[in-house]
């Protein structure tokens, strides 16, 4: 296999997600296997601009596959959005002789990578590290499965106390632009209603269903709300429900950043390892400026500049399942 690169670097950018460490580990050890020098960039593009870079060996990634977060840290970097910031980044890469980058992050991170590559011909490979599963071109994103399982565990516990008190709980999960965490965790926990950004929310229909369930003495109800739902989140949903049903015992629980942390599930460790391995293979084979995803259990490579957020793709079948199973 002919090598097109000699020195590669890996960074994590944007929001952290469980499994990023597994991906970093895979990139480092695959690169070393093929005789490349591998470098870690701290704090994403900010660390790249500031030359916060260190050489990585096999031991650098020992005992991290089970850890949440990212050992490389992550940060938002407004300076990198400017040509001047990207020029600083390129000068750092040139000085260190780094001729390939692996970026683990979301669509914003990939846009930055593509801009750098177009301006300075630096080969870049993108891996989707985001709990929201909102990147087109892959069935999985690193961290999604862990976030869903974290939400499921929390909602199961909430249902226990809801049952003890005959309460309505409105649980808000992450998902500013995508409702996949809400959808998956809601179905898996038997939520009576699931509110997501991809679907218009009919609050009157929800209240009518709660009134009907109250008539049938079904007093324990869980509503799972994605934070980006058009109503405005769990607190606003609770306010509207209480206006129409002042006697209902309703509580709000916002899970927040608990969904970002924790040890990654087996699925997240596996897909992160697989993606990290194939990212290095792409650089070596000369398949540059691509996004590495998995579709139908096969590796999927698409141009990095065509990667965008997945919007409005939740099928009607899913919503029908929610309605039938929650009746």
N, C-alpha and C positions, 0 to 999 in steps of 0.2 A: 504494500500500500504506500503510494508516494505521498510524502508529507508536503503540504503547502504552507504550513506554519511551523514555527520553532518555539515560540514563546506565547503562551496564552494566559489570559487573566479572567477571573470570574468575579462578579459582583451581584449583590442583591439590592433591589431598588423598590421604592414604593412601600405599600403596607406589608408587614411581615405575614408569613403564613406557615403553619406546621408542615414540615417536609422540606423546607428550604435547605436545611443542613444536610439532609440526605442527598439533595441535588448537588450541593457544593462538594460533598464527599465523592460523589460519582465523577464529577468533572475532574477533580484533582487526581484521583487514582487512575482514571482512564487516560488522562494526559500523560501521567508518569509512565504508565504501561507502554505507551507508544514513544517514549523517549523525549517528550516535550518538557520544557520548563514551565511550571505553573505558578501563577501569582494570585494572591487574594487582594481584592480592593476593599478597603473598609469604608462603610457609610455611603455606599452607592456612588453616584456621579459626583457627589461632594468630595468624597475621598479620592476619586480619580483626579479631579481638578487640583486638589491639595497634595497629590502624590503620597497619599496614605496607603501605601502598597507594600506587601511583604511576600517573600518567596515561600511557597508551600511545599511541604513534603508529605509523604504518606502518613506520618505521625501527626501532622497538623490537623488531620480530620479524623483522628481516632476517637472513638467513644462519643460521636456527635449524632449518629443516625437516629437515635431515640429522643433527641432534644428538640423542643419547640423553638420558635424564634429563629434567629440566624447569627452564627458566630461572626459573620462579617458585618453585622449591624446594617442598618438601612436608614436613609434620610431622604427628605425631599430637597431638591436642588434647583432653585429658580435660575441660578446663574447658568446652568447647563442648557437652558432654553434659548440662550443668546449665542450668536456666532462667536463672540469673544470668549464665552465660557467653554464652548466646544474646542476652540483653538487652544486654550490652556490645556484641556484634556488631551488633545492630540500631541502636544509638545511633551507631555509627561510620558505618553505611550511610546513616542519616538525615542525619547532619551533612554527609556528602559528596554527598548527593542521588542516591545510586545506587539505581535502581529495578528492577534485574534482575541475576540472578546465573547464571553458567554454572559448574558444578562438574564437574571431570574427576577421576574416582576410582572407588571401588568401592561396594559396597552400604552399608557403614558411612557413607561420605561422603554418600550419598543420603539415608539416614535422618536425618542431621544437617540436611541442606538442607530436608527435608520438615518437620521440627520447627520450624525457623526460619520457614518460609513459613506454616505454620498459625498460629503465634503472632503474627506481625507482617505477614502479607500481603505478603511479598517474593516475586515470581515467580522460580522457580528452574528451570533445565534441567540434566539430568544426562547426562554422557557417560561411557561405560564405559572407564576407563583401568586395565586390570589384565592382567597377563600370563597369569593362570590361566584366562581365558575361562569364568568361573564365574557370569556374570550372565545371568539369564533375560531373554528378549525380544530377543536379538540373536545373529546367527550369528558375529559378530566382536567382539572387544574390542581396544582400542588396546594394542598391545604383544605380543599373543599370537604373531603370526606371526614376529616377530623373536626372541622367546624360543625358539620351536620350532627355528628355523634355527640359533640359537646352540647349542642342545643337539645338533642333528644334526651340526654341524661337530665338536663335541667328541667325540661318540660315534664318528663315523667315524675320528677319530684314535686313539681308544682301541682300536677294532677292529684297527687296523694293528698295534699292539703286542701285542694279545691273540693275533693270528695268528702273530706272530713267536715267541711263547713258549708257545703252546698253553695259554692261560689262560682262566679264567672271570673276567669283570669284572661287577661289580654296580654299576651307575651310578645314583645318586640325582639326580633332577631336582626342581624346585619343583612344588608342588601340595599344599598342606596339606589342602584340602577337595575338590579337583577333580583328576582324572587326565588332563586333556586334553593337557598338555605331554608327559607320559609316553607316552600313547597315540599321539599324532602322531609324536613323535620316535622312538619305538620301532618303529613300523611302517616309517617312512622309512629306518631304519638296519638293518632286518632283525633286530631283537632276538628272541632265542629265547623270552623271557618278559617280560611287562609287568604290573606290579603297581600297582593304582590303588585309591583309597579307595572307589570306587563298586562294587567287586566284592570278595566275600570271598576271601581268599587261601588256597589249599590248598597249604601248604608241602610236604606229603608228595608231592603230585602233581608239584610242581616238582622235588623231589629225585629222584623216580622217573624223570622225563624226562631229568634230567642223567645218571643212571646208565645209562639206555638209550642216550643219545648217546655216553657214554664207551665203551660196549660196541661201538658202531659207529665208534669212533675219530673222532667229531666232538668235538674237544677244545676248540674255540674257541666260546665261548658268551657272549652278552651278556644280562644281565637289567637292564631299566630299571625303576626303582622310584620312584613318586611319594612325596615325603616324608611324605604323610599316609596311606600304606598301613597297614592295621591291624597288620601285623607289627611296625612300628616303625622303618622306614627301612632303608637299605642295610646298615648295620653289623649290625643284628639279623638280617637275612636271611643275611648272610655267616656269622654265628655259627651259625645253625641248619643251614646247608648243611655247614659244616665238622664239625659234630658227627656227621653221618651219613656224610660223605665226607672223612675226615681227610687223605687223600692228594691231594685236589684242590688245584690251584694257583689260588686265588681272591683277587682284589684288589677293593678298594672305591674308588670315585671319586665324590665328592660335588661336583656342579657349583656349587651354591650361587648366590650373587648375581651371578655372571658372566652369568646368564640375564636379569638386569634391565637390563644396560647395553648399549652399542653403538649404532651408527647404525641407525635403523629401516629395515626393508625397504620396498620399493615399496608393498606391500599396506598396511602400517601407515600409511605417509604418506598414501596415498589415502583410506583409510577415516577417518582422523583429520581430514583436510581436509574430507571430505564431512560428517562429523558436526558439526564446528565450524561450518561454513556453515549447516547446518540448525538448529543450536541458536539462532543469532541470528535466523533466519527465524521460529522458533517464538515468541521473545520479541516480535518486531515484530507478528506476526499475532495475538497474544493467546492463543496456545496455551501456557499456563503450567503449571509443575509437572509436566512430563513428562520421561521418559527417552527419549533419541534413540538408536535402534538401527538395525541393518540386517538384514532377513530376506529371503531369496530375492532379493537384490540390489535390494530396495525399502526405503525408509525406513519404520521402524516406531516409532510413538509410543505409549507406555503410561504410565499415571499413575505419578508418581514414588513414591508411597507403596505401590505394589504391586510394586516392583522388589525382588527378593531373590536370594540365591545359588541358582545352578542345581545341584541335587543329584540324583545317581542317574539321569542321563538318557543315559548312554552305552549305545548299543543293543547287543543281542546280536549283530547283524551284524558290528560292529567286532571284538568278541571272537572271533567265528568266523574272521574274516580273520586275526587275530593267530595263532590256533592253526594254521590251514592253512598260512600262509606261513612259519611258523617250524619246520615239521616237517622 
